[in-house]
């Protein structure tokens, strides 16, 4: 840093002044650079949005024509031959739109040096879209519902491609509210609304062409109509929000939105009247679809108006950011230019005055005291020039002749020779008092020597006394420091032992507390086990009751099966009698001849029914015997279960009594461990308090020891300072009688002080 200042000192004033605006220009330039960079980023952001808008123009056309193609294909496959020509036109339109999109994809994007597809990362997705369309448009036959769904998937793929381009072109991140909602309308809301309306048109056109409406198709039409109403709400909300943020848009779309909403709802009502009324399915499917196409064409015109307004907003934003950036550059250049002009004017004013001051100094060095500086300003340099002129006037009036200067110089040299010994420490020397101007100085010097001589004598006395006293104090302080240090070491050892003992007691307390917790857990477990056994006993009792009830019901079932067996025997008797009756009826029918033919048929049926009844009766008898056998086995098994349940109840009661005893013993053990843990915790707290007290005592002792050692060191330093003081004043020379008197007095005072201190120690 010093080298930099030295280099700065070597510069001329004008360059130093020019450094000020140069240094100030650095943060200003950085600020302007950052501001311009931010504006350039905003411009690039909006320009990328415009690239996305250009790219999406042909994609939206392809999406719209795919909607028409789907509806016409559905109508054609369901019997509307008139849809063949418009379908071919829609197919050609899609091919043309995709070809236009491919051309835009390969076009170079302005300001990027790359094509549109690379900037938006959309080339591979576009190729996939084209490949899928090539496969789709070759479908001329098949199930209409399947083909309709495939076309819908193709349209969804196109919508996903629109979303991809919208995301990659920053449109979804648009920072302004009005342009954001217009983007949402053109890229999301309106294509979804087109898709739903087109589905209703294509679906309805196929139904009208087929002259049939299934329940599934009726449900699908209702769903599409509700979907249209929901999308209309989102559509209206997006328009309202964009117009609220930008009132100019309200004027651009005045009345258009309400008209389109009314026409969409009218088409919805028309679809209901044409499709959901059975008597109305006599129309033409192509005409129905054409009305749908007219509606979507008007909506397409509205969409183009939306994209036009969005382009205007983006252009306006880019122009705004460009103007702000250029304005900042212009203001910066003007500011720098003004700073340079002001610096040049200030430098010129300063240099004019400083050059005149420098020229006068050169003349004074040559001995010319008559020249003066012309004052050109009232600033600091002007006041400096004025003060310099006044100084020269005063200096010239104070200038003396050569002889007077020689006499004064001779007197001063004599005075210096007389007082030279004082500088070596000889305070006995005195200067000669004369009548010239140095006489007063010599008199004042002699007076100073007398006072200094007395002061040095007193300092010597005090230094001897201080030396003796500090020596004795240092010895006492050292012994006291040694004793304090030994005491501190012993207290530290005691505190360490107490700390270890306290830690051991704490560990014992923790173990006791853990034991108490284990005992509590054991008691809780025993209680839970007792409760579980009691619940088991109750459950076994309930099981015993259920087993008894089940056994009773099974016996009743056995009794009922016997009753059924009696009923079966009755049915067998009826069957036998029915067979005999049928045989008699056949004989009577044969006897009746031709008139008894019908009665014979009935007799045969009765006989056949009797045979089937006999077979069913046999199967029922077999089942009843099987049920009776199973019932008997179940009764035996239930009796065995009953005995086992009784034994289980007895065992569970015994286990419950044992667990009750365990619970009692666990409670006593938990109380005992809890008492031990409480006593151990109290002991741990007491030992911890004692350990803390010993730690505090050790800390205080260490502080005392440190203080005593510092005091000893301070006394030792004081003794050293006393020796230095005595050595310093020993170089001064005073009168011999005073020196010996002071020396003897000092020694006597020191000896008296030492004797007094020894007597005080003996008394202690």
Secondary structure, DSSP 8 states (H G I E B T S, - for coil): -HHHHHHHHTS-HHHHHHHHHHHHHHHHHHHHHHHHHHHHHHHHHHHHHHHHHHHHHHHHHHHHHHHHHHHHHHHHHTT-TTHHHHHHHHHHHHHHHHHHHHHHHHSB-TTTSSBHHHHHT-HHHHHHHHHHHHHHTT--SS-HHHHHHHHHHHHHHHHHHHHHHHHHTTGGG--SHHHHHHHHIIIIIHHHHHHHHHHHHHHHHHHHHHT---HHHHHHHHHHHHHHHHHHHHHHHHHHHHHHH-HHHHHHTTTHHHHHHHHHHHHHHHHHHHHSSGGGTTS-HHHHHHHHHHHHHHHHHHHHHHHHHHHHHHHHHHHHHHHHHHHHHHHHHHHHHHHHHHHHHHHHHHHHHHHHHHHHHHHHHTT--S-------SSHHHHHHHHHHHHHHHHHHH---HHHHHHHHHHHHHHHHHTHHHHTTBTT------SSHHHHHHHHHHHHHHHHHHHHHHHHHHHHHHHHHHHHHHHHHHHHHHHHHHHHHHHHHHHHHHHHHHHHHHHHHHHHHHHHHHHHHHHHHHHHHHHHHHHHHHHHHHHHHHHHHHHHHHHHHHHHHHHHHHHHHHHHHHHHHHHHHHHHHHHHHHHHGGGGHHHHHHHHHHHHHHHHHHHHHHHHHHHHHHHHHHHHHHHHHHHHHHHHHHHHHHHHHHHHHHHHHHHHHHHHHHHHHHHHHHHHHHHHHHHHHHHHHHHHHHHHHHHHHHHHHHHHHHHHHHHHHHHHHHHHHTT-B--HHHHHHHHHHHHHHHHHHHHHHHHHHHH-
